[in-house]
């Protein structure tokens, strides 16, 4: 994995402007699929090779019994 990708921060899509998202939706279906496939591949690489995100995911599931009022 490249050093750039290893230290990248993934920004939520809410940071994108409305016009940018609109432009994406106006692309042909094949182009949108190509872009999303590339992004999915990059994120799979990120999650498969970064054990840090698994540390918080592996904890116990705790159920709280909260009385309804």
PDB file of N, H, CA, C and O in Angstrom:
ATOM      1  N   UNK A   1       0.859  -1.179   0.000  1.00  0.00           N
ATOM      2  CA  UNK A   1       0.000   0.000   0.000  1.00  0.00           C
ATOM      3  C   UNK A   1       0.897   1.230   0.000  1.00  0.00           C
ATOM      4  O   UNK A   1       1.921   1.255   0.682  1.00  0.00           O
ATOM      5  N   UNK A   2       0.523   2.224  -0.744  1.00  0.00           N
ATOM      6  H   UNK A   2      -0.309   2.203  -1.298  1.00  0.00           H
ATOM      7  CA  UNK A   2       1.334   3.435  -0.799  1.00  0.00           C
ATOM      8  C   UNK A   2       1.238   4.197   0.517  1.00  0.00           C
ATOM      9  O   UNK A   2       0.244   4.102   1.237  1.00  0.00           O
ATOM     10  N   UNK A   3       2.285   4.949   0.814  1.00  0.00           N
ATOM     11  H   UNK A   3       3.092   5.026   0.229  1.00  0.00           H
ATOM     12  CA  UNK A   3       2.308   5.738   2.053  1.00  0.00           C
ATOM     13  C   UNK A   3       1.185   6.774   2.045  1.00  0.00           C
ATOM     14  O   UNK A   3       0.600   7.065   3.088  1.00  0.00           O
ATOM     15  N   UNK A   4       0.888   7.323   0.884  1.00  0.00           N
ATOM     16  H   UNK A   4       1.363   7.086   0.036  1.00  0.00           H
ATOM     17  CA  UNK A   4      -0.173   8.320   0.778  1.00  0.00           C
ATOM     18  C   UNK A   4      -1.510   7.710   1.185  1.00  0.00           C
ATOM     19  O   UNK A   4      -2.255   8.307   1.963  1.00  0.00           O
ATOM     20  N   UNK A   5      -1.812   6.542   0.670  1.00  0.00           N
ATOM     21  H   UNK A   5      -1.207   6.057   0.039  1.00  0.00           H
ATOM     22  CA  UNK A   5      -3.085   5.910   0.977  1.00  0.00           C
ATOM     23  C   UNK A   5      -3.124   5.435   2.424  1.00  0.00           C
ATOM     24  O   UNK A   5      -4.178   5.470   3.059  1.00  0.00           O
ATOM     25  N   UNK A   6      -1.989   4.995   2.947  1.00  0.00           N
ATOM     26  H   UNK A   6      -1.133   4.967   2.431  1.00  0.00           H
ATOM     27  CA  UNK A   6      -1.922   4.489   4.314  1.00  0.00           C
ATOM     28  C   UNK A   6      -2.289   5.568   5.326  1.00  0.00           C
ATOM     29  O   UNK A   6      -2.920   5.275   6.342  1.00  0.00           O
ATOM     30  N   UNK A   7      -1.907   6.792   5.060  1.00  0.00           N
ATOM     31  H   UNK A   7      -1.395   7.029   4.235  1.00  0.00           H
ATOM     32  CA  UNK A   7      -2.145   7.884   6.000  1.00  0.00           C
ATOM     33  C   UNK A   7      -3.302   8.782   5.584  1.00  0.00           C
ATOM     34  O   UNK A   7      -3.430   9.894   6.094  1.00  0.00           O
ATOM     35  N   UNK A   8      -4.140   8.321   4.671  1.00  0.00           N
ATOM     36  H   UNK A   8      -4.035   7.417   4.257  1.00  0.00           H
ATOM     37  CA  UNK A   8      -5.219   9.181   4.195  1.00  0.00           C
ATOM     38  C   UNK A   8      -6.374   9.186   5.191  1.00  0.00           C
ATOM     39  O   UNK A   8      -6.546   8.253   5.975  1.00  0.00           O
ATOM     40  N   UNK A   9      -7.135  10.228   5.142  1.00  0.00           N
ATOM     41  H   UNK A   9      -6.994  10.987   4.505  1.00  0.00           H
ATOM     42  CA  UNK A   9      -8.347  10.344   5.932  1.00  0.00           C
ATOM     43  C   UNK A   9      -9.512  10.316   4.963  1.00  0.00           C
ATOM     44  O   UNK A   9      -9.520  11.042   3.968  1.00  0.00           O
ATOM     45  N   UNK A  10     -10.479   9.494   5.248  1.00  0.00           N
ATOM     46  H   UNK A  10     -10.472   8.904   6.056  1.00  0.00           H
ATOM     47  CA  UNK A  10     -11.638   9.397   4.379  1.00  0.00           C
ATOM     48  C   UNK A  10     -12.658  10.418   4.842  1.00  0.00           C
ATOM     49  O   UNK A  10     -13.134  10.372   5.977  1.00  0.00           O
ATOM     50  N   UNK A  11     -12.980  11.322   3.968  1.00  0.00           N
ATOM     51  H   UNK A  11     -12.593  11.360   3.047  1.00  0.00           H
ATOM     52  CA  UNK A  11     -13.939  12.368   4.297  1.00  0.00           C
ATOM     53  C   UNK A  11     -15.348  11.887   3.961  1.00  0.00           C
ATOM     54  O   UNK A  11     -15.554  11.289   2.905  1.00  0.00           O
ATOM     55  N   UNK A  12     -16.302  12.132   4.821  1.00  0.00           N
ATOM     56  H   UNK A  12     -16.135  12.617   5.679  1.00  0.00           H
ATOM     57  CA  UNK A  12     -17.669  11.742   4.506  1.00  0.00           C
ATOM     58  C   UNK A  12     -18.196  12.517   3.310  1.00  0.00           C
ATOM     59  O   UNK A  12     -17.773  13.643   3.047  1.00  0.00           O
ATOM     60  N   UNK A  13     -19.121  11.902   2.592  1.00  0.00           N
ATOM     61  H   UNK A  13     -19.464  10.988   2.805  1.00  0.00           H
ATOM     62  CA  UNK A  13     -19.644  12.526   1.380  1.00  0.00           C
ATOM     63  C   UNK A  13     -20.408  13.809   1.675  1.00  0.00           C
ATOM     64  O   UNK A  13     -20.672  14.580   0.753  1.00  0.00           O
ATOM     65  N   UNK A  14     -20.771  14.063   2.927  1.00  0.00           N
ATOM     66  H   UNK A  14     -20.557  13.437   3.677  1.00  0.00           H
ATOM     67  CA  UNK A  14     -21.485  15.290   3.255  1.00  0.00           C
ATOM     68  C   UNK A  14     -20.608  16.521   3.052  1.00  0.00           C
ATOM     69  O   UNK A  14     -21.116  17.640   2.976  1.00  0.00           O
ATOM     70  N   UNK A  15     -19.277  16.317   2.964  1.00  0.00           N
ATOM     71  H   UNK A  15     -18.864  15.408   3.026  1.00  0.00           H
ATOM     72  CA  UNK A  15     -18.389  17.451   2.728  1.00  0.00           C
ATOM     73  C   UNK A  15     -18.360  17.863   1.267  1.00  0.00           C
ATOM     74  O   UNK A  15     -17.851  18.934   0.935  1.00  0.00           O
ATOM     75  N   UNK A  16     -18.893  17.039   0.403  1.00  0.00           N
ATOM     76  H   UNK A  16     -19.307  16.170   0.672  1.00  0.00           H
ATOM     77  CA  UNK A  16     -18.909  17.382  -1.008  1.00  0.00           C
ATOM     78  C   UNK A  16     -20.040  18.367  -1.262  1.00  0.00           C
ATOM     79  O   UNK A  16     -21.089  18.325  -0.620  1.00  0.00           O
ATOM     80  N   UNK A  17     -19.797  19.236  -2.200  1.00  0.00           N
ATOM     81  H   UNK A  17     -18.945  19.270  -2.722  1.00  0.00           H
ATOM     82  CA  UNK A  17     -20.838  20.203  -2.523  1.00  0.00           C
ATOM     83  C   UNK A  17     -21.976  19.504  -3.258  1.00  0.00           C
ATOM     84  O   UNK A  17     -21.792  18.445  -3.858  1.00  0.00           O
ATOM     85  N   UNK A  18     -23.131  20.107  -3.199  1.00  0.00           N
ATOM     86  H   UNK A  18     -23.280  20.968  -2.711  1.00  0.00           H
ATOM     87  CA  UNK A  18     -24.296  19.561  -3.891  1.00  0.00           C
ATOM     88  C   UNK A  18     -24.028  19.468  -5.379  1.00  0.00           C
ATOM     89  O   UNK A  18     -24.412  18.486  -6.015  1.00  0.00           O
ATOM     90  N   UNK A  19     -23.380  20.468  -5.943  1.00  0.00           N
ATOM     91  H   UNK A  19     -23.068  21.265  -5.427  1.00  0.00           H
ATOM     92  CA  UNK A  19     -23.132  20.459  -7.388  1.00  0.00           C
ATOM     93  C   UNK A  19     -22.194  19.329  -7.787  1.00  0.00           C
ATOM     94  O   UNK A  19     -22.350  18.753  -8.864  1.00  0.00           O
ATOM     95  N   UNK A  20     -21.214  19.001  -6.933  1.00  0.00           N
ATOM     96  H   UNK A  20     -21.087  19.469  -6.059  1.00  0.00           H
ATOM     97  CA  UNK A  20     -20.302  17.900  -7.233  1.00  0.00           C
ATOM     98  C   UNK A  20     -21.060  16.578  -7.243  1.00  0.00           C
ATOM     99  O   UNK A  20     -20.861  15.749  -8.131  1.00  0.00           O
ATOM    100  N   UNK A  21     -21.919  16.387  -6.263  1.00  0.00           N
ATOM    101  H   UNK A  21     -22.080  17.061  -5.542  1.00  0.00           H
ATOM    102  CA  UNK A  21     -22.713  15.155  -6.224  1.00  0.00           C
ATOM    103  C   UNK A  21     -23.679  15.099  -7.402  1.00  0.00           C
ATOM    104  O   UNK A  21     -23.897  14.035  -7.983  1.00  0.00           O
ATOM    105  N   UNK A  22     -24.251  16.232  -7.749  1.00  0.00           N
ATOM    106  H   UNK A  22     -24.074  17.096  -7.278  1.00  0.00           H
ATOM    107  CA  UNK A  22     -25.174  16.294  -8.885  1.00  0.00           C
ATOM    108  C   UNK A  22     -24.441  15.949 -10.180  1.00  0.00           C
ATOM    109  O   UNK A  22     -24.968  15.220 -11.021  1.00  0.00           O
ATOM    110  N   UNK A  23     -23.224  16.474 -10.338  1.00  0.00           N
ATOM    111  H   UNK A  23     -22.796  17.066  -9.656  1.00  0.00           H
ATOM    112  CA  UNK A  23     -22.433  16.167 -11.533  1.00  0.00           C
ATOM    113  C   UNK A  23     -22.148  14.672 -11.615  1.00  0.00           C
ATOM    114  O   UNK A  23     -22.206  14.083 -12.694  1.00  0.00           O
ATOM    115  N   UNK A  24     -21.844  14.070 -10.490  1.00  0.00           N
ATOM    116  H   UNK A  24     -21.796  14.549  -9.613  1.00  0.00           H
ATOM    117  CA  UNK A  24     -21.593  12.633 -10.473  1.00  0.00           C
ATOM    118  C   UNK A  24     -22.831  11.864 -10.938  1.00  0.00           C
ATOM    119  O   UNK A  24     -22.726  10.942 -11.747  1.00  0.00           O
ATOM    120  N   UNK A  25     -23.993  12.243 -10.429  1.00  0.00           N
ATOM    121  H   UNK A  25     -24.079  12.992  -9.772  1.00  0.00           H
ATOM    122  CA  UNK A  25     -25.226  11.548 -10.798  1.00  0.00           C
ATOM    123  C   UNK A  25     -25.582  11.727 -12.266  1.00  0.00           C
ATOM    124  O   UNK A  25     -26.294  10.902 -12.837  1.00  0.00           O
ATOM    125  N   UNK A  26     -25.096  12.791 -12.875  1.00  0.00           N
ATOM    126  H   UNK A  26     -24.518  13.462 -12.411  1.00  0.00           H
ATOM    127  CA  UNK A  26     -25.386  13.042 -14.286  1.00  0.00           C
ATOM    128  C   UNK A  26     -24.442  12.302 -15.227  1.00  0.00           C
ATOM    129  O   UNK A  26     -24.649  12.305 -16.441  1.00  0.00           O
ATOM    130  N   UNK A  27     -23.404  11.667 -14.675  1.00  0.00           N
ATOM    131  H   UNK A  27     -23.236  11.664 -13.689  1.00  0.00           H
ATOM    132  CA  UNK A  27     -22.496  10.878 -15.506  1.00  0.00           C
ATOM    133  C   UNK A  27     -23.226   9.641 -16.025  1.00  0.00           C
ATOM    134  O   UNK A  27     -24.203   9.193 -15.424  1.00  0.00           O
ATOM    135  N   UNK A  28     -22.748   9.092 -17.143  1.00  0.00           N
ATOM    136  H   UNK A  28     -21.955   9.456 -17.631  1.00  0.00           H
ATOM    137  CA  UNK A  28     -23.341   7.836 -17.623  1.00  0.00           C
ATOM    138  C   UNK A  28     -23.170   6.728 -16.580  1.00  0.00           C
ATOM    139  O   UNK A  28     -22.215   6.731 -15.803  1.00  0.00           O
ATOM    140  N   UNK A  29     -24.097   5.798 -16.579  1.00  0.00           N
ATOM    141  H   UNK A  29     -24.872   5.796 -17.211  1.00  0.00           H
ATOM    142  CA  UNK A  29     -24.097   4.715 -15.597  1.00  0.00           C
ATOM    143  C   UNK A  29     -22.764   3.973 -15.575  1.00  0.00           C
ATOM    144  O   UNK A  29     -22.258   3.649 -14.500  1.00  0.00           O
ATOM    145  N   UNK A  30     -22.197   3.703 -16.726  1.00  0.00           N
ATOM    146  H   UNK A  30     -22.607   3.966 -17.600  1.00  0.00           H
ATOM    147  CA  UNK A  30     -20.932   2.964 -16.806  1.00  0.00           C
ATOM    148  C   UNK A  30     -19.799   3.734 -16.135  1.00  0.00           C
ATOM    149  O   UNK A  30     -18.956   3.139 -15.463  1.00  0.00           O
ATOM    150  N   UNK A  31     -19.776   5.049 -16.313  1.00  0.00           N
ATOM    151  H   UNK A  31     -20.461   5.532 -16.858  1.00  0.00           H
ATOM    152  CA  UNK A  31     -18.731   5.877 -15.705  1.00  0.00           C
ATOM    153  C   UNK A  31     -18.891   5.915 -14.185  1.00  0.00           C
ATOM    154  O   UNK A  31     -17.902   5.830 -13.456  1.00  0.00           O
ATOM    155  N   UNK A  32     -20.128   6.043 -13.704  1.00  0.00           N
ATOM    156  H   UNK A  32     -20.931   6.112 -14.296  1.00  0.00           H
ATOM    157  CA  UNK A  32     -20.366   6.010 -12.255  1.00  0.00           C
ATOM    158  C   UNK A  32     -19.923   4.671 -11.676  1.00  0.00           C
ATOM    159  O   UNK A  32     -19.302   4.618 -10.614  1.00  0.00           O
ATOM    160  N   UNK A  33     -20.247   3.598 -12.379  1.00  0.00           N
ATOM    161  H   UNK A  33     -20.752   3.641 -13.241  1.00  0.00           H
ATOM    162  CA  UNK A  33     -19.855   2.265 -11.919  1.00  0.00           C
ATOM    163  C   UNK A  33     -18.333   2.140 -11.855  1.00  0.00           C
ATOM    164  O   UNK A  33     -17.799   1.577 -10.899  1.00  0.00           O
ATOM    165  N   UNK A  34     -17.640   2.654 -12.855  1.00  0.00           N
ATOM    166  H   UNK A  34     -18.074   3.111 -13.632  1.00  0.00           H
ATOM    167  CA  UNK A  34     -16.180   2.596 -12.884  1.00  0.00           C
ATOM    168  C   UNK A  34     -15.591   3.348 -11.696  1.00  0.00           C
ATOM    169  O   UNK A  34     -14.700   2.838 -11.017  1.00  0.00           O
ATOM    170  N   UNK A  35     -16.081   4.551 -11.445  1.00  0.00           N
ATOM    171  H   UNK A  35     -16.805   4.965 -11.997  1.00  0.00           H
ATOM    172  CA  UNK A  35     -15.583   5.378 -10.338  1.00  0.00           C
ATOM    173  C   UNK A  35     -15.844   4.698  -8.998  1.00  0.00           C
ATOM    174  O   UNK A  35     -14.952   4.620  -8.154  1.00  0.00           O
ATOM    175  N   UNK A  36     -17.058   4.209  -8.805  1.00  0.00           N
ATOM    176  H   UNK A  36     -17.783   4.272  -9.491  1.00  0.00           H
ATOM    177  CA  UNK A  36     -17.398   3.554  -7.540  1.00  0.00           C
ATOM    178  C   UNK A  36     -16.600   2.266  -7.341  1.00  0.00           C
ATOM    179  O   UNK A  36     -16.227   1.936  -6.215  1.00  0.00           O
ATOM    180  N   UNK A  37     -16.342   1.546  -8.415  1.00  0.00           N
ATOM    181  H   UNK A  37     -16.645   1.814  -9.329  1.00  0.00           H
ATOM    182  CA  UNK A  37     -15.531   0.325  -8.319  1.00  0.00           C
ATOM    183  C   UNK A  37     -14.112   0.651  -7.884  1.00  0.00           C
ATOM    184  O   UNK A  37     -13.536  -0.050  -7.052  1.00  0.00           O
ATOM    185  N   UNK A  38     -13.549   1.714  -8.445  1.00  0.00           N
ATOM    186  H   UNK A  38     -14.017   2.283  -9.121  1.00  0.00           H
ATOM    187  CA  UNK A  38     -12.199   2.139  -8.051  1.00  0.00           C
ATOM    188  C   UNK A  38     -12.166   2.533  -6.575  1.00  0.00           C
ATOM    189  O   UNK A  38     -11.247   2.154  -5.849  1.00  0.00           O
ATOM    190  N   UNK A  39     -13.156   3.284  -6.141  1.00  0.00           N
ATOM    191  H   UNK A  39     -13.902   3.592  -6.732  1.00  0.00           H
ATOM    192  CA  UNK A  39     -13.205   3.707  -4.746  1.00  0.00           C
ATOM    193  C   UNK A  39     -13.381   2.510  -3.813  1.00  0.00           C
ATOM    194  O   UNK A  39     -12.764   2.456  -2.749  1.00  0.00           O
ATOM    195  N   UNK A  40     -14.211   1.560  -4.204  1.00  0.00           N
ATOM    196  H   UNK A  40     -14.712   1.603  -5.069  1.00  0.00           H
ATOM    197  CA  UNK A  40     -14.422   0.367  -3.379  1.00  0.00           C
ATOM    198  C   UNK A  40     -13.138  -0.442  -3.273  1.00  0.00           C
ATOM    199  O   UNK A  40     -12.823  -0.969  -2.206  1.00  0.00           O
ATOM    200  N   UNK A  41     -12.401  -0.544  -4.359  1.00  0.00           N
ATOM    201  H   UNK A  41     -12.657  -0.116  -5.226  1.00  0.00           H
ATOM    202  CA  UNK A  41     -11.138  -1.280  -4.338  1.00  0.00           C
ATOM    203  C   UNK A  41     -10.132  -0.607  -3.408  1.00  0.00           C
ATOM    204  O   UNK A  41      -9.435  -1.280  -2.649  1.00  0.00           O
ATOM    205  N   UNK A  42     -10.059   0.721  -3.468  1.00  0.00           N
ATOM    206  H   UNK A  42     -10.625   1.268  -4.084  1.00  0.00           H
ATOM    207  CA  UNK A  42      -9.146   1.455  -2.587  1.00  0.00           C
ATOM    208  C   UNK A  42      -9.533   1.273  -1.118  1.00  0.00           C
ATOM    209  O   UNK A  42      -8.666   1.081  -0.266  1.00  0.00           O
ATOM    210  N   UNK A  43     -10.814   1.332  -0.827  1.00  0.00           N
ATOM    211  H   UNK A  43     -11.518   1.488  -1.519  1.00  0.00           H
ATOM    212  CA  UNK A  43     -11.245   1.195   0.559  1.00  0.00           C
ATOM    213  C   UNK A  43     -11.058  -0.237   1.053  1.00  0.00           C
ATOM    214  O   UNK A  43     -10.719  -0.439   2.219  1.00  0.00           O
ATOM    215  N   UNK A  44     -11.269  -1.231   0.197  1.00  0.00           N
ATOM    216  H   UNK A  44     -11.545  -1.066  -0.750  1.00  0.00           H
ATOM    217  CA  UNK A  44     -11.029  -2.619   0.591  1.00  0.00           C
ATOM    218  C   UNK A  44      -9.566  -2.789   0.958  1.00  0.00           C
ATOM    219  O   UNK A  44      -9.244  -3.421   1.964  1.00  0.00           O
ATOM    220  N   UNK A  45      -8.681  -2.229   0.150  1.00  0.00           N
ATOM    221  H   UNK A  45      -8.942  -1.716  -0.667  1.00  0.00           H
ATOM    222  CA  UNK A  45      -7.250  -2.283   0.428  1.00  0.00           C
ATOM    223  C   UNK A  45      -6.949  -1.612   1.765  1.00  0.00           C
ATOM    224  O   UNK A  45      -6.167  -2.133   2.560  1.00  0.00           O
ATOM    225  N   UNK A  46      -7.555  -0.481   2.011  1.00  0.00           N
ATOM    226  H   UNK A  46      -8.191  -0.058   1.365  1.00  0.00           H
ATOM    227  CA  UNK A  46      -7.346   0.258   3.253  1.00  0.00           C
ATOM    228  C   UNK A  46      -7.766  -0.581   4.460  1.00  0.00           C
ATOM    229  O   UNK A  46      -6.997  -0.724   5.410  1.00  0.00           O
ATOM    230  N   UNK A  47      -8.975  -1.135   4.430  1.00  0.00           N
ATOM    231  H   UNK A  47      -9.600  -1.019   3.658  1.00  0.00           H
ATOM    232  CA  UNK A  47      -9.485  -1.880   5.577  1.00  0.00           C
ATOM    233  C   UNK A  47      -8.815  -3.239   5.745  1.00  0.00           C
ATOM    234  O   UNK A  47      -8.621  -3.691   6.873  1.00  0.00           O
ATOM    235  N   UNK A  48      -8.461  -3.894   4.651  1.00  0.00           N
ATOM    236  H   UNK A  48      -8.618  -3.527   3.734  1.00  0.00           H
ATOM    237  CA  UNK A  48      -7.812  -5.199   4.754  1.00  0.00           C
ATOM    238  C   UNK A  48      -6.409  -5.087   5.320  1.00  0.00           C
ATOM    239  O   UNK A  48      -5.933  -6.024   5.962  1.00  0.00           O
ATOM    240  N   UNK A  49      -5.736  -3.971   5.101  1.00  0.00           N
ATOM    241  H   UNK A  49      -6.122  -3.210   4.579  1.00  0.00           H
ATOM    242  CA  UNK A  49      -4.345  -3.823   5.503  1.00  0.00           C
ATOM    243  C   UNK A  49      -4.137  -2.919   6.708  1.00  0.00           C
ATOM    244  O   UNK A  49      -2.992  -2.645   7.067  1.00  0.00           O
ATOM    245  N   UNK A  50      -5.195  -2.448   7.340  1.00  0.00           N
ATOM    246  H   UNK A  50      -6.125  -2.671   7.048  1.00  0.00           H
ATOM    247  CA  UNK A  50      -5.066  -1.572   8.502  1.00  0.00           C
ATOM    248  C   UNK A  50      -5.749  -2.232   9.699  1.00  0.00           C
ATOM    249  O   UNK A  50      -6.969  -2.145   9.840  1.00  0.00           O
ATOM    250  N   UNK A  51      -4.964  -2.898  10.570  1.00  0.00           N
ATOM    251  H   UNK A  51      -3.973  -2.969  10.455  1.00  0.00           H
ATOM    252  CA  UNK A  51      -5.573  -3.610  11.695  1.00  0.00           C
ATOM    253  C   UNK A  51      -6.164  -2.695  12.768  1.00  0.00           C
ATOM    254  O   UNK A  51      -6.920  -3.165  13.618  1.00  0.00           O
ATOM    255  N   UNK A  52      -5.841  -1.408  12.749  1.00  0.00           N
ATOM    256  H   UNK A  52      -5.228  -1.026  12.058  1.00  0.00           H
ATOM    257  CA  UNK A  52      -6.310  -0.498  13.795  1.00  0.00           C
ATOM    258  C   UNK A  52      -7.829  -0.434  13.867  1.00  0.00           C
ATOM    259  O   UNK A  52      -8.386  -0.386  14.964  1.00  0.00           O
ATOM    260  N   UNK A  53      -8.514  -0.431  12.724  1.00  0.00           N
ATOM    261  H   UNK A  53      -8.062  -0.469  11.833  1.00  0.00           H
ATOM    262  CA  UNK A  53      -9.973  -0.315  12.741  1.00  0.00           C
ATOM    263  C   UNK A  53     -10.625  -1.536  13.368  1.00  0.00           C
ATOM    264  O   UNK A  53     -11.757  -1.455  13.844  1.00  0.00           O
ATOM    265  N   UNK A  54      -9.919  -2.681  13.376  1.00  0.00           N
ATOM    266  H   UNK A  54      -8.999  -2.747  12.990  1.00  0.00           H
ATOM    267  CA  UNK A  54     -10.490  -3.896  13.955  1.00  0.00           C
ATOM    268  C   UNK A  54     -10.458  -3.876  15.477  1.00  0.00           C
ATOM    269  O   UNK A  54     -11.249  -4.571  16.115  1.00  0.00           O
ATOM    270  N   UNK A  55      -9.566  -3.098  16.068  1.00  0.00           N
ATOM    271  H   UNK A  55      -8.924  -2.534  15.549  1.00  0.00           H
ATOM    272  CA  UNK A  55      -9.431  -3.063  17.521  1.00  0.00           C
ATOM    273  C   UNK A  55     -10.731  -2.657  18.203  1.00  0.00           C
ATOM    274  O   UNK A  55     -11.129  -3.277  19.189  1.00  0.00           O
ATOM    275  N   UNK A  56     -11.388  -1.638  17.699  1.00  0.00           N
ATOM    276  H   UNK A  56     -11.065  -1.134  16.898  1.00  0.00           H
ATOM    277  CA  UNK A  56     -12.620  -1.192  18.338  1.00  0.00           C
ATOM    278  C   UNK A  56     -13.803  -2.043  17.925  1.00  0.00           C
ATOM    279  O   UNK A  56     -14.823  -2.045  18.615  1.00  0.00           O
ATOM    280  N   UNK A  57     -13.700  -2.761  16.830  1.00  0.00           N
ATOM    281  H   UNK A  57     -12.872  -2.759  16.269  1.00  0.00           H
ATOM    282  CA  UNK A  57     -14.811  -3.561  16.350  1.00  0.00           C
ATOM    283  C   UNK A  57     -14.938  -4.890  17.085  1.00  0.00           C
ATOM    284  O   UNK A  57     -16.020  -5.475  17.107  1.00  0.00           O
ATOM    285  N   UNK A  58     -13.862  -5.376  17.684  1.00  0.00           N
ATOM    286  H   UNK A  58     -12.982  -4.900  17.666  1.00  0.00           H
ATOM    287  CA  UNK A  58     -13.864  -6.699  18.280  1.00  0.00           C
ATOM    288  C   UNK A  58     -14.320  -6.774  19.717  1.00  0.00           C
ATOM    289  O   UNK A  58     -14.204  -7.831  20.338  1.00  0.00           O
ATOM    290  N   UNK A  59     -14.831  -5.701  20.266  1.00  0.00           N
ATOM    291  H   UNK A  59     -14.926  -4.843  19.762  1.00  0.00           H
ATOM    292  CA  UNK A  59     -15.245  -5.703  21.664  1.00  0.00           C
ATOM    293  C   UNK A  59     -16.545  -6.448  21.888  1.00  0.00           C
ATOM    294  O   UNK A  59     -17.232  -6.818  20.937  1.00  0.00           O
ATOM    295  N   UNK A  60     -16.881  -6.667  23.160  1.00  0.00           N
ATOM    296  H   UNK A  60     -16.322  -6.366  23.933  1.00  0.00           H
ATOM    297  CA  UNK A  60     -18.109  -7.397  23.476  1.00  0.00           C
ATOM    298  C   UNK A  60     -19.350  -6.557  23.178  1.00  0.00           C
ATOM    299  O   UNK A  60     -19.321  -5.326  23.209  1.00  0.00           O
ATOM    300  N   UNK A  61     -20.416  -7.253  22.896  1.00  0.00           N
ATOM    301  H   UNK A  61     -20.440  -8.252  22.872  1.00  0.00           H
ATOM    302  CA  UNK A  61     -21.698  -6.579  22.681  1.00  0.00           C
ATOM    303  C   UNK A  61     -22.409  -6.539  24.028  1.00  0.00           C
ATOM    304  O   UNK A  61     -22.604  -7.574  24.665  1.00  0.00           O
ATOM    305  N   UNK A  62     -22.788  -5.366  24.449  1.00  0.00           N
ATOM    306  H   UNK A  62     -22.629  -4.525  23.931  1.00  0.00           H
ATOM    307  CA  UNK A  62     -23.435  -5.197  25.746  1.00  0.00           C
ATOM    308  C   UNK A  62     -24.861  -4.731  25.504  1.00  0.00           C
ATOM    309  O   UNK A  62     -25.099  -3.753  24.795  1.00  0.00           O
ATOM    310  N   UNK A  63     -25.794  -5.440  26.098  1.00  0.00           N
ATOM    311  H   UNK A  63     -25.601  -6.234  26.674  1.00  0.00           H
ATOM    312  CA  UNK A  63     -27.188  -5.037  25.996  1.00  0.00           C
ATOM    313  C   UNK A  63     -27.619  -4.452  27.331  1.00  0.00           C
ATOM    314  O   UNK A  63     -27.408  -5.059  28.381  1.00  0.00           O
ATOM    315  N   UNK A  64     -28.207  -3.302  27.287  1.00  0.00           N
ATOM    316  H   UNK A  64     -28.378  -2.809  26.434  1.00  0.00           H
ATOM    317  CA  UNK A  64     -28.692  -2.654  28.496  1.00  0.00           C
ATOM    318  C   UNK A  64     -30.206  -2.808  28.551  1.00  0.00           C
ATOM    319  O   UNK A  64     -30.902  -2.612  27.555  1.00  0.00           O
ATOM    320  N   UNK A  65     -30.693  -3.157  29.714  1.00  0.00           N
ATOM    321  H   UNK A  65     -30.127  -3.316  30.523  1.00  0.00           H
ATOM    322  CA  UNK A  65     -32.127  -3.295  29.903  1.00  0.00           C
ATOM    323  C   UNK A  65     -32.649  -1.955  30.405  1.00  0.00           C
ATOM    324  O   UNK A  65     -32.576  -1.661  31.598  1.00  0.00           O
ATOM    325  N   UNK A  66     -33.172  -1.151  29.500  1.00  0.00           N
ATOM    326  H   UNK A  66     -33.232  -1.390  28.531  1.00  0.00           H
ATOM    327  CA  UNK A  66     -33.658   0.183  29.842  1.00  0.00           C
ATOM    328  C   UNK A  66     -35.179   0.127  29.921  1.00  0.00           C
ATOM    329  O   UNK A  66     -35.845  -0.188  28.935  1.00  0.00           O
ATOM    330  N   UNK A  67     -35.728   0.433  31.096  1.00  0.00           N
ATOM    331  H   UNK A  67     -35.187   0.689  31.897  1.00  0.00           H
ATOM    332  CA  UNK A  67     -37.190   0.382  31.226  1.00  0.00           C
ATOM    333  C   UNK A  67     -37.856   1.480  30.394  1.00  0.00           C
ATOM    334  O   UNK A  67     -37.375   2.612  30.332  1.00  0.00           O
ATOM    335  N   UNK A  68     -38.951   1.127  29.767  1.00  0.00           N
ATOM    336  H   UNK A  68     -39.342   0.207  29.817  1.00  0.00           H
ATOM    337  CA  UNK A  68     -39.732   2.099  29.004  1.00  0.00           C
ATOM    338  C   UNK A  68     -40.667   2.826  29.949  1.00  0.00           C
ATOM    339  O   UNK A  68     -41.220   2.223  30.868  1.00  0.00           O
ATOM    340  N   UNK A  69     -40.843   4.097  29.729  1.00  0.00           N
ATOM    341  H   UNK A  69     -40.394   4.587  28.982  1.00  0.00           H
ATOM    342  CA  UNK A  69     -41.728   4.882  30.593  1.00  0.00           C
ATOM    343  C   UNK A  69     -43.080   5.027  29.980  1.00  0.00           C
ATOM    344  O   UNK A  69     -43.959   5.658  30.567  1.00  0.00           O
TER     345      UNK A  69
END
